Amino acid sequence: MAYADYEFYTDTYLGTAIAETDFPRFARDASADIDRLTFGRAAPIVTANEDDDTITLIQMATCAVADAMHALESTGG
């Protein structure tokens, strides 16, 4: 499950680097990294959909990781 969609990426995170067609892949991979880093604690929070502030932080982190992954891929690294 991806924790952020392209609308969140462009409207809330204000991201511009990732094209809409590429975003699902980067969001999926970034969400997997968030899961690894939080030892799976992010998914239940997002699934419960009760803590808006924490969910927004998780989505922001997902977008930041997606941007970093995109930058790394764009430079061939």
N, C-alpha and C positions, 0 to 999 in steps of 0.2 A: 504494500500500500504506500502510495506517495503522500506525504504530509502536506504538500502545497500544490496548487494548480497554477496554471499560467496566469489566470486572472489575479490571483494573490501576488504572484511574482511581479507583475507589471503595475498593479494598482496600489498595493500596500507596501511591498518591499521596494518598489520603484526600480526594478531591474530592467535592463535594456540589452544586456550582452547576449542572452540566449534567445534564439529564434523559437517561435511557438511550436514549430514542428519538431525541434530537438528537445524541448523542455521535458516532456514525459520521461525520456530516458535519463536525463540528468536528475530529475526529481526522484525517480525510483532509486537510482544509485545513491543519491544523497540521503534519502530516507533510510536506506539500508545501513549507511554509515552512522546515522543518528541512532538507529536501533543498537548497533554494536557498541557505540560510545556510552549509551545509557543502559546497557545490559537489558534491553527490551522494555524499559520502563516508559518509553514515549508512547508506544502503541496503545496501551490501555487508557491512557489519558485522552488521546485523540478519539478513540473509539467510544469512550464514555460521554464525550462531548458536553462536559459539565463545567470545566475550568477554562473559560475563554482566554484569560490572560496567559496561562501556561500553553495553551494550544497555539496562540499567536506567537509565543516565543519559539515553540517547536517549528512552526512554519517559517519564521524568520531564519532560524538556524538552517533549515532545509534549503532555503534559497541561497544563503551564504555559502553553504557547502557545494550546492549545484554550480554557483558562479565560479568557485575555486576549481572545481572539476572541469568546467568548460574552459577556463583560462589555461589550465594545465594541458588539456587536450589540444587547444588551439596553438600552443607553442611546441607541440610535438613531444611533450614530456610525460 
